[in-house]
Amino acid sequence: MSIPALIAHGGSGPTPDEEKGPRMAAAGRGADAGWIVLQAGGSTVEAVEAAIRQMEDDPLLNAGTGSNLQADGVCRMDASLMAGDGRAGAVAQVPGIRNPIRFARYLLEQEAHVMLCGPEAMHPALKLGQDAAIPATPDRIACWQSHLDESCRRLDHASMADTWKQRAPKPGTVGCVALDREGRLAAGTCTGGKAQC
């Protein structure tokens, strides 16, 4: 028997001082959501999904609802979920769904595809009953608009990359790892992509 454990994080990279407390609280809410599932006898996959889904629903974090807008003004998210038994599911650059981690879990459980990408991933997700969403909060839209320079308008990726490297990176990519009493392990992550501000 193992001692159950769950760890969640709400972003990587340097965090502005004024955001440290709120981000820690958001990650704590994610950990609480996953811990409730684990303590009730749920699987580690269920617990990790619950934790990440909670963080995807928090507009402060760069995942799901709080995702960054890309240069063209669209949120495209990545999520992956892995189980200790070798199963995995992932989506990449998927727009238009509320919780990409839910679809990553679906792929993990189906064991047919490991990863689906882009709009091609969005369409089956919506057909399967995933919640549709345009995850663009007013703060993220304002940030995108304030950094919409000529290189973004031209979608000049080399120039945009140079500009992003000069700015301080913002935290992104939420994640969770869980271990249950039977020693089963699962891990997952979700990101809204590179921040412009």
HELIX and SHEET records of a PDB file:
HELIX    1   1 ASP A   17  GLN A   39  1                                  23    
HELIX    2   2 THR A   44  GLU A   56  1                                  13    
HELIX    3   3 GLY A   64  GLY A   66  5                                   3    
HELIX    4   4 PRO A  100  GLN A  110  1                                  11    
HELIX    5   5 PRO A  119  LYS A  127  1                                   9    
HELIX    6   6 PRO A  138  SER A  146  1                                   9    
HELIX    7   7 GLU A  150  ARG A  153  1                                   4    
HELIX    8   8 HIS A  157  GLN A  166  1                                  10    
SHEET    1   A 6 ALA A   5  HIS A   9  0                                        
SHEET    2   A 6 VAL A 174  LEU A 179 -1                                        
SHEET    3   A 6 LEU A 185  THR A 191 -1                                        
SHEET    4   A 6 MET A  77  ALA A  83 -1                                        
SHEET    5   A 6 ALA A  88  VAL A  94 -1                                        
SHEET    6   A 6 MET A 115  CYS A 117  1                                        
END                                                                             
